[in-house]
Amino acid sequence: VPNDTLLYFLILSLLKLPSKESIGTSRALLQACKEEAIARSRDSNMVVAVKDKDNGTKNRYEKIVDHLRLVEYEMKGGSARLWKNVLRAILGVDPSTQNSSEKLFPDALIPAAVGTGQLALSTVTKSGVKSVGKSGAMVPLTNTPVPEAHGVTKVTKKRKKTKEPKTSFAETFISKSLAAFKKQQLSGNVETSASANGITVPITQLESLLLSVVVSQGLPVFNEKWEGIVDPKIPLEQKHAEYNITFHGMSNVLLLASKHWLKISELKLADTKMKLSQIRQGTGKVSDADMKKALDAHLASEKDAEVKAALVQEVKTLVKDQYKLTRYTIMLLETLRRNMGAVILQGSSSTKKTTQQLNSMEGGLGTKVLDWQKRELCRWASKLQCEDAGNRRPMAQTEYTRVSASDQSKVPVAAKLDRKGCRAIFTQVAQQTRLRSVFFKNGEFKASKMIIKAVKQSEKALDVWHGRPGWWRVGDIGAPDDTNMLDQLLKVGYSGFSTASVFKERLAHVQCVEVPTKVAFQPRVYQIVREIAAIQDSEDIGEIIANNRKSSHVSKTKNVSDKRNGSIVQSGLESFFACQGKTKADGARKPSYSDSKAIAVDDEVPDASSSQSGSGKRKDQYDGAGSAEKKAKVAARLPVPS
């Protein structure tokens, strides 16, 4: 393909660049390679699509861009031989090695988008340049040495297939915690008390249901008109209403969710009842073990249905008081935050972490978003009067900790959350709430522009998304898939998010049957939200600085105008000017300034006593040519003697 010639020579020039050249030259040439590869990937008439089993349909130029990103990462401090081997792999050349024990390629994580896609060049050009390698797959990026006698070998490893969950991270932890505790109840090995180190958090059915709702949508965003978010009787601000949620709206979802749980439990009860009836009415011989198993399952389902029915009544009682529901939610999340472990921020720990290490924490969300969510809880607690008086932090309470130690055994515990579960739940709530705050403040149009910028920043940060489908469009095209994903995630939440419906048009356009689950998209969501939050923080700081400058300018302008009017009012200096006693010959007392609250200091006219003191130097400044007008003004202001 003749159109590959420019890209081929750009990569070849970067490979042949002498080591004595500056790193700036290498990076500039690498940037030119990336731009050319991206331009080729945009041109659908010159792109040859290939089929990759791991990534679906993906054109070869996008894979070359991914390889070049790996080169860019290794250039920041790695070995020149390793990143040049990546360039050799793009061109189909055998990698360079000095001995069999050396690794061939960088140890950095290679994105899932990196695969095969060798450049296809014309066999012979007029200048005599011949194509290198076959027009098939690229040299695989593996650190297994390549035997020179047998050419390029590809080492493949069998991957263990694991069942991918269909729910989000936090939803998975909640459901697993409920199932594990229920299994302990059936076996009779139940320990409801919290562990000595405070890692285990016992929660009830109501609290588990509340967490299931909150992790899907996140919390409502706090603002100065917070009463409308809690109380349905108070009108709510209609700005960007499509992204706004309220606690009274969340109470309706909570009630619907409790009824949905009850319906599932009743269906399961009917199923176990039918199976038990079939076993009892069966003509064949039934063992005692099978009969006992069916009976135990029926009794467990019957008990679960009773618990779910009681849960519906409990939710109906709770949602009647919206302020109580809001405090209940804030204190529950604060309990999880305190039991999830420390949050490492830049410069806050003795263990120094690089920016890239901090970005990779919390599933790619970073730690700053968690710190923002902590401050968001404090803002809510300060208005809801549920904060500790000592440290002004929200109170951390659950139904289990709200009662005395002697009554804790009576609390109907439904699950126990460990430190990892607490962290996963709080992290997902923080991600959804922070994303909602950005969309609510800026609207869809500006937020979409911020997403494009965030995608590019994520690429510069060398974020790795292992579950990226082959049809996903990169940030240089405008990040339409990322924008659509985040927009729908706020509107329907994690519980209502379906990749088949959200990307229905996109999947039909590319004619691809590859539909990843929502958990495959969640790392991408975390990475983009981390960068969006950083952009929003930067804008907020800029607004604060601009407002401070504006207020400072207004203050200076007012002072200048006061000076031009002839006086400056200075308050609080009365003691400085307090004068007592007689100073005039006729015994008249000078006016006392001890009771004065403001002193007017004249900038142009001297004091009367000093002007009449006979000082020639002071009087001469009003003499001379053109001073008649000034003398008239001074005489008009001086007191008239009696």
C-alpha positions in Angstrom: 0.0 0.0 0.0 1.8 3.2 -1.1 0.1 5.3 1.5 2.1 3.5 4.2 5.4 4.7 2.8 5.5 7.9 4.8 4.7 6.2 8.1 7.3 3.5 7.3 10.1 6.0 6.8 9.1 8.0 9.8 9.4 4.9 12.0 12.5 3.8 10.3 14.1 7.2 10.8 13.3 7.0 14.5 14.8 3.6 14.7 18.0 4.7 12.9 18.3 7.9 14.9 21.8 8.1 16.4 21.9 7.8 20.2 23.9 11.1 20.4 20.8 13.0 19.3 18.8 14.7 22.0 15.7 13.1 23.5 13.7 16.1 22.3 14.5 15.1 18.7 13.4 11.5 19.3 10.1 12.7 21.0 9.4 15.1 18.1 9.9 12.3 15.6 7.8 9.9 17.6 5.0 12.5 17.8 5.1 12.8 14.0 4.8 9.0 13.7 1.8 9.0 16.0 0.0 11.8 14.1 0.6 10.0 10.8 -0.7 6.7 12.1 -3.8 8.4 13.6 -4.4 10.2 10.3 -4.3 6.8 8.5 -6.7 5.3 10.9 -9.2 8.0 10.3 -9.2 7.4 6.6 -11.6 4.5 6.1 -10.8 4.2 2.4 -7.1 3.4 3.2 -7.7 1.2 6.4 -7.6 -2.5 6.1 -9.5 -4.0 9.0 -8.2 -7.2 10.6 -9.8 -9.6 12.9 -8.3 -10.1 16.3 -9.7 -12.7 18.7 -9.0 -10.8 21.8 -10.0 -7.3 20.7 -12.6 -7.8 18.0 -12.4 -5.7 14.8 -9.5 -3.2 15.0 -7.6 -1.7 12.1 -3.8 -2.0 12.0 -3.1 1.7 12.4 -4.8 1.9 15.8 -2.6 -1.0 16.9 0.5 0.8 15.6 -0.6 3.9 17.6 -0.8 1.7 20.8 2.7 0.4 20.1 4.0 3.9 19.7 2.5 4.9 23.0 4.5 2.0 24.6 7.6 3.5 22.9 6.7 6.9 24.4 6.3 5.4 27.9 9.7 3.6 27.6 11.4 6.8 26.4 10.8 8.5 29.7 13.6 6.6 31.4 13.8 3.1 30.0 16.3 1.3 27.8 16.7 2.6 24.3 17.3 -1.0 23.0 13.9 -2.0 24.4 11.8 0.7 22.8 13.7 0.3 19.6 12.8 -3.4 19.6 9.1 -2.3 19.7 9.8 -0.2 16.6 11.4 -3.2 15.0 8.3 -5.3 15.9 6.2 -2.7 14.1 8.3 -3.0 11.0 8.5 -6.8 11.2 12.2 -6.9 12.0 13.7 -9.4 14.5 14.4 -7.7 17.8 17.9 -6.9 18.9 19.5 -9.0 21.7 23.0 -9.5 23.0 22.5 -12.7 24.8 19.7 -15.2 25.4 19.1 -14.1 29.0 18.2 -10.5 28.1 14.6 -9.4 27.8 13.5 -8.1 24.4 10.7 -5.7 25.2 9.7 -3.3 28.1 8.1 -4.7 31.2 5.5 -2.0 31.2 1.9 -3.1 30.9 0.8 -3.3 27.3 -2.8 -2.1 26.6 -5.3 -4.6 25.4 -5.4 -2.6 22.1 -1.8 -3.7 21.3 -1.9 -6.6 19.0 -0.8 -7.5 15.5 -0.8 -5.2 12.5 2.5 -5.0 10.6 2.9 -2.2 8.1 2.2 -3.4 4.5 4.6 -1.7 2.1 5.1 -2.1 -1.6 7.6 -4.9 -2.4 10.1 -2.7 -4.3 10.1 1.0 -4.6 11.9 3.1 -7.2 14.6 3.9 -4.6 15.3 0.2 -4.2 13.8 -0.1 -0.7 12.3 -3.6 -0.1 9.6 -4.5 2.3 10.7 -6.2 5.5 8.9 -9.3 6.8 5.8 -11.0 5.5 2.4 -9.2 5.1 1.0 -11.1 8.1 1.3 -10.6 11.8 3.7 -8.4 13.6 6.5 -9.8 15.7 4.9 -10.6 19.0 5.8 -8.4 21.9 7.1 -11.1 24.3 10.3 -11.2 26.3 11.0 -14.8 25.2 14.3 -14.7 23.2 14.0 -15.3 19.5 16.2 -18.1 18.2 18.2 -16.8 15.2 18.3 -20.1 13.4 14.5 -20.7 13.4 13.3 -17.1 12.9 10.5 -15.6 14.9 8.6 -17.7 17.3 5.4 -16.9 19.1 4.9 -18.1 22.6 1.3 -18.5 23.6 0.0 -19.2 27.1 -3.4 -20.7 27.9 -5.5 -18.3 29.8 -7.7 -19.5 32.6 -11.2 -18.6 31.7 -13.0 -16.9 34.6 -16.7 -16.0 34.7 -16.9 -12.2 34.4 -19.5 -10.6 36.7 -22.4 -8.7 35.2 -22.7 -6.2 38.0 -20.4 -3.3 39.0 -17.6 -3.6 41.5 -19.6 -2.4 44.5 -22.8 -4.3 43.6 -20.7 -7.5 43.5 -19.3 -6.9 46.9 -22.8 -6.2 48.4 -24.3 -9.3 46.9 -21.4 -11.5 47.9 -21.5 -10.3 51.4 -25.2 -11.0 51.7 -24.8 -14.5 50.2 -21.8 -15.3 52.4 -23.6 -14.3 55.6 -26.7 -16.2 54.6 -24.6 -19.3 54.1 -23.1 -18.8 57.5 -26.6 -18.6 59.0 -27.6 -21.9 57.3 -24.5 -23.6 58.6 -25.1 -22.2 62.1 -21.6 -20.6 62.2 -22.6 -16.9 62.6 -20.5 -14.2 64.2 -22.4 -10.9 64.2 -20.0 -8.9 66.3 -17.4 -6.7 64.7 -13.9 -7.8 64.7 -11.4 -6.3 67.2 -9.5 -4.3 64.6 -12.7 -2.6 63.4 -12.4 -3.9 59.8 -15.7 -5.8 59.7 -18.9 -3.6 59.5 -22.2 -5.5 60.2 -25.1 -4.1 58.2 -28.8 -4.8 58.2 -31.2 -5.6 55.3 -32.2 -1.9 55.1 -28.6 -0.7 55.1 -27.7 -3.2 52.4 -30.7 -2.1 50.3 -29.8 1.6 50.8 -26.2 1.0 49.7 -27.4 -0.9 46.6 -29.3 2.2 45.6 -26.6 4.7 46.4 -23.8 2.8 44.6 -25.9 2.9 41.4 -26.7 6.6 41.3 -24.3 8.2 43.7 -25.3 10.9 46.2 -27.2 14.1 45.3 -24.7 17.0 44.8 -24.7 19.4 47.7 -25.3 23.1 47.0 -26.5 26.2 48.9 -30.1 25.4 48.2 -29.8 22.0 49.7 -33.3 22.0 51.4 -34.9 21.4 48.0 -32.8 18.3 47.6 -34.1 16.8 50.8 -37.7 18.2 51.2 -40.1 17.7 48.3 -42.2 20.6 49.4 -39.4 23.1 48.7 -38.9 24.1 45.0 -35.8 22.8 43.4 -33.4 24.6 41.0 -34.1 23.5 37.4 -30.6 24.1 36.1 -29.4 20.9 34.2 -32.3 19.0 35.8 -31.6 15.9 33.8 -28.5 15.3 35.9 -30.0 16.3 39.2 -31.2 13.7 41.8 -32.7 14.3 45.2 -33.0 12.4 48.4 -36.8 12.3 48.2 -36.5 10.9 44.7 -34.0 8.3 46.0 -36.6 7.3 48.7 -39.0 6.3 45.9 -36.3 4.2 44.3 -35.6 2.7 47.7 -39.2 1.7 48.1 -39.4 0.2 44.6 -36.2 -1.8 45.3 -37.5 -3.2 48.5 -40.7 -4.4 46.7 -38.6 -5.9 44.0 -36.5 -7.8 46.6 -39.8 -9.1 48.1 -41.1 -10.2 44.7 -37.9 -12.2 44.0 -38.1 -13.8 47.5 -41.8 -14.7 46.9 -40.9 -16.3 43.5 -38.1 -18.3 45.2 -40.5 -19.4 48.0 -43.0 -20.6 45.4 -40.3 -22.5 43.6 -39.1 -24.3 46.7 -42.6 -25.1 47.8 -43.3 -26.7 44.4 -40.2 -28.8 44.5 -41.0 -29.9 48.1 -44.5 -30.9 47.0 -43.2 -32.9 44.0 -40.8 -34.8 46.3 -43.6 -35.6 48.8 -46.0 -36.7 46.1 -43.4 -38.6 44.1 -44.0 -42.3 43.5 -40.3 -43.2 43.5 -38.1 -43.7 46.5 -36.7 -40.5 48.0 -33.7 -40.5 50.3 -33.9 -38.8 53.7 -31.0 -36.5 52.6 -32.9 -35.2 49.6 -36.0 -34.7 51.6 -34.1 -32.8 54.3 -32.4 -30.6 51.7 -35.7 -29.7 50.1 -37.3 -29.0 53.4 -34.4 -26.8 54.6 -34.5 -24.8 51.3 -38.2 -24.2 51.7 -37.9 -23.1 55.3 -35.0 -20.7 54.4 -37.1 -19.3 51.5 -40.0 -18.8 53.8 -37.9 -17.0 56.4 -36.3 -14.8 53.7 -39.8 -13.8 52.4 -40.8 -12.8 55.9 -37.6 -10.7 56.3 -38.2 -9.0 52.9 -41.8 -8.2 53.8 -40.7 -6.6 57.0 -38.1 -4.7 55.0 -40.8 -3.1 52.9 -42.6 -1.9 56.0 -39.4 -0.5 57.4 -38.6 1.4 54.2 -42.2 2.8 54.2 -41.6 4.1 57.7 -38.2 5.6 56.9 -39.1 7.5 53.7 -41.8 9.4 55.6 -39.0 11.5 57.2 -36.7 12.7 54.4 -34.3 14.4 56.8 -33.9 11.2 58.8 -33.2 9.2 55.6 -30.6 11.8 54.5 -28.8 11.6 57.9 -29.1 7.9 57.8 -27.3 7.7 54.5 -24.6 10.2 55.3 -23.7 8.4 58.6 -23.7 5.0 56.9 -21.2 6.2 54.2 -19.0 7.8 56.9 -18.9 4.5 58.7 -17.6 2.8 55.5 -15.1 5.6 54.9 -13.6 5.2 58.4 -13.3 1.4 58.0 -11.9 1.3 54.5 -8.3 2.2 55.4 -6.2 5.3 54.7 -6.3 7.4 51.6 -2.9 8.3 50.3 -2.7 11.8 48.9 0.3 13.6 47.3 2.6 14.7 50.1 0.4 13.3 52.9 2.3 10.1 53.5 5.8 9.3 54.5 5.8 6.8 51.6 6.3 8.9 48.5 4.2 8.0 45.5 4.6 9.2 42.0 1.7 10.7 40.1 1.4 7.6 38.0 1.2 5.4 41.1 -1.5 7.6 42.6 -3.5 7.6 39.4 -3.5 3.8 39.3 -5.0 3.5 42.8 -8.6 2.8 43.5 -9.1 1.0 40.2 -7.8 4.0 38.2 -9.9 6.6 40.0 -7.0 8.0 42.0 -7.2 9.3 45.6 -8.3 12.9 45.1 -11.9 12.0 44.2 -12.1 10.0 47.5 -10.9 13.1 49.4 -13.4 15.2 47.6 -16.2 12.8 48.6 -15.0 13.1 52.2 -15.4 16.8 52.1 -18.8 16.4 50.4 -20.0 14.3 53.4 -18.8 17.0 55.8 -20.8 19.7 53.9 -24.0 17.6 54.2 -23.3 16.8 57.9 -22.9 20.4 58.8 -26.4 21.3 57.5 -28.1 18.1 58.8 -26.7 18.5 62.3 -25.2 15.0 62.3 -21.5 16.0 62.8 -19.2 15.4 65.8 -18.7 18.5 67.9 -15.1 17.8 68.4 -13.7 17.3 64.9 -16.6 18.6 62.8 -16.7 15.3 61.0 -19.9 13.4 60.2 -21.0 10.9 62.8 -20.3 7.3 61.9 -23.3 5.2 62.9 -25.1 2.1 61.8 -28.0 0.3 63.3 -25.5 -2.1 64.9 -23.4 0.6 66.5 -26.3 2.8 67.4 -27.5 0.5 70.2 -25.6 -0.5 73.3 -23.2 -3.5 73.3 -25.7 -5.6 75.3 -28.4 -5.0 72.6 -26.3 -5.6 69.6 -27.1 -9.3 69.5 -30.8 -8.3 68.8 -29.9 -6.3 65.7 -30.9 -8.4 62.5 -27.6 -8.3 60.8 -27.8 -9.3 57.1 -24.2 -9.0 55.9 -20.7 -8.1 57.1 -18.5 -5.8 55.0 -14.7 -6.1 55.2 -12.2 -3.4 54.5 -12.1 -4.2 50.8 -15.8 -4.1 50.5 -16.1 -0.8 52.3 -13.5 0.7 50.0 -15.1 -0.6 46.8 -18.5 0.8 47.8 -17.2 4.2 48.9 -15.1 4.5 45.8 -18.0 3.8 43.4 -20.2 6.3 45.3 -17.4 8.9 45.1 -17.0 8.3 41.4 -20.7 8.7 40.6 -21.2 11.7 42.8 -18.1 13.6 41.4 -19.1 12.9 37.8 -22.6 14.1 38.6 -21.3 17.3 40.1 -19.3 18.1 36.9 -22.3 17.5 34.6 -24.7 19.3 37.0 -22.4 22.4 37.1 -21.4 22.6 33.4 -24.2 21.0 31.5 -23.9 18.3 28.7 -22.2 20.5 26.1 -19.4 21.8 28.2 -19.0 18.5 30.0 -18.5 16.7 26.6 -15.7 19.1 25.8 -14.1 18.3 29.2 -14.4 14.6 28.4 -12.5 15.0 25.2 -9.7 16.8 27.1 -9.9 14.2 29.9 -9.4 11.3 27.4 -6.3 13.0 26.0 -4.9 13.5 29.5 -5.6 9.8 30.3 -3.7 8.8 27.2 -0.8 11.0 28.2 -0.9 9.4 31.7 -0.5 6.0 29.9 -3.6 4.5 31.4 -4.2 0.9 30.6 -7.7 -0.4 29.8 -7.5 -4.1 29.4 -11.2 -4.6 28.6 -11.3 -2.1 25.7 -13.4 -3.5 22.8 -12.0 -3.2 19.3 -14.8 -0.9 18.1 -14.1 1.8 20.7 -13.1 5.1 19.2 -10.0 6.9 20.6 -9.8 10.4 22.0 -8.4 12.0 18.8 -11.7 11.3 17.0 -13.7 13.2 19.7 -14.4 10.6 22.3 -18.0 10.0 21.3 -18.2 6.6 23.0 -16.8 7.9 26.3 -19.3 10.8 26.3 -22.2 8.5 25.5 -21.1 6.1 28.3 -20.8 8.7 31.0 -24.0 10.5 30.0 -26.1 7.3 30.2 -24.3 6.2 33.4 -25.6 9.3 35.2 -29.1 9.0 33.7 -29.8 5.3 34.4 -27.1 4.4 37.0 -25.1 1.3 37.2 -28.1 -0.9 37.9 -29.9 0.3 34.7 -26.8 0.5 32.5 -26.9 -2.1 29.6 -24.1 -2.0 27.1 -26.3 -3.6 24.5 -28.8 -0.8 24.7 -26.4 2.1 25.3 -24.1 1.2 22.4 -26.9 -0.2 20.2 -26.3 2.1 17.3 -22.6 1.8 17.5 -22.7 -2.0 17.5 -25.0 -2.0 14.6 -22.7 0.3 12.6 -19.6 -1.7 13.1 -21.6 -5.0 12.8 -19.9 -6.4 15.9 -21.3 -9.0 18.2 -18.8 -8.2 20.9 -20.7 -6.7 23.9 -18.6 -6.3 27.0 -20.3 -6.2 30.4 -20.6 -3.1 32.5 -17.7 -4.2 34.8 -15.5 -4.2 31.7 -16.3 -0.5 31.2 -15.9 0.5 34.8 -12.0 0.9 34.7 -12.5 3.3 31.8 -15.1 5.2 33.7 -12.8 5.6 36.7 -9.9 6.8 34.6 -11.9 9.5 32.7 -13.7 10.7 35.9 -10.3 11.1 37.6 -9.1 13.4 34.8 -12.5 15.3 34.6 -12.3 15.9 38.3 -8.7 17.3 37.9 -9.9 19.7 35.1 -12.9 20.8 37.3 -10.6 21.4 40.3 -8.3 23.5 38.1 -11.2 25.6 36.9 -12.6 26.1 40.4 -9.2 27.3 41.6 -9.0 29.7 38.6 -12.5 31.1 39.5 -11.4 31.7 43.1 -8.3 33.5 42.0 -10.3 35.6 39.6 -12.8 36.6 42.2 -10.1 37.5 44.7 -8.4 39.7 42.1 -11.7 41.3 41.2 -12.6 42.1 44.8 -9.0 43.4 45.4 -9.4 45.7 42.3 -12.7 47.0 43.6 -11.2 47.8 46.9 -8.2 49.6 45.4 -10.6 51.6 43.1 -12.6 52.7 46.1 -9.5 53.8 48.0 -8.3 55.8 45.0 -11.7 57.5 44.7 -11.6 58.4 48.4 -8.2 60.0 47.9 -9.5 62.0 45.0 -12.4 63.3 47.2 -9.8 64.7 49.6 -10.0 62.4 52.6 -9.5 58.8 53.7 -11.6 57.5 56.6 -9.5 55.5 59.0 -11.4 53.8 61.8 -10.0 52.7 65.1 -7.3 55.4 65.5 -9.2 57.5 68.1 -6.6 56.7 70.8 -3.9 58.0 68.6 -5.5 61.4 68.3 -6.9 61.7 71.8 -6.0 65.2 73.1 -6.8 66.5 76.6 -6.1 69.9 78.2 -6.0 73.6 77.2 -3.7 74.7 74.4 -5.2 78.0 73.3 -4.4 81.3 75.0 -8.1 82.2 75.5 -8.6 79.0 77.6 -10.8 77.3 74.9 -10.6 73.5 75.1 -9.6 71.6 71.9 -12.2 69.2 70.7 -11.5 65.8 72.1 -11.2 62.9 69.7 -11.5 60.2 72.4 -15.2 59.6 71.6 -14.8 59.7 67.9 -15.1 56.4 65.9 -13.7 57.6 62.6 -10.9 60.1 61.8 -10.9 62.2 58.6 -7.4 62.9 57.5 -7.1 65.7 54.9 -4.5 64.9 52.3 -4.3 68.4 50.8 -4.9 71.0 53.6 -2.6 71.2 56.6 -3.8 71.5 60.2 -4.9 75.1 61.1 -2.6 75.3 64.1 0.4 74.3 62.0 -0.6 76.7 59.2 -0.6 79.6 61.6 2.5 78.6 63.6 4.7 81.0 61.7 6.8 78.4 60.0 8.1 80.1 56.9 8.9 76.9 55.2 5.4 75.6 55.5 3.9 78.9 54.4 6.1 79.2 51.4 4.6 76.2 49.7 1.4 78.3 49.1 3.3 81.4 47.9 4.6 82.1 44.4 3.1 82.3 41.0 -0.3 80.8 40.5 -0.9 80.2 44.2 -3.8 82.7 44.6 -6.4 80.1 43.9 -4.9 77.7 46.4 -4.8 80.4 49.1 -8.5 81.1 48.5 -9.3 77.4 49.0 -7.3 77.2 52.1 -8.8 80.3 53.6 -12.3 79.0 52.9 -11.5 75.8 54.9 -9.8 77.5 57.9 -11.9 78.2 61.0 -13.0 81.8 61.4 -11.6 83.3 64.6 -14.1 84.6 67.2 
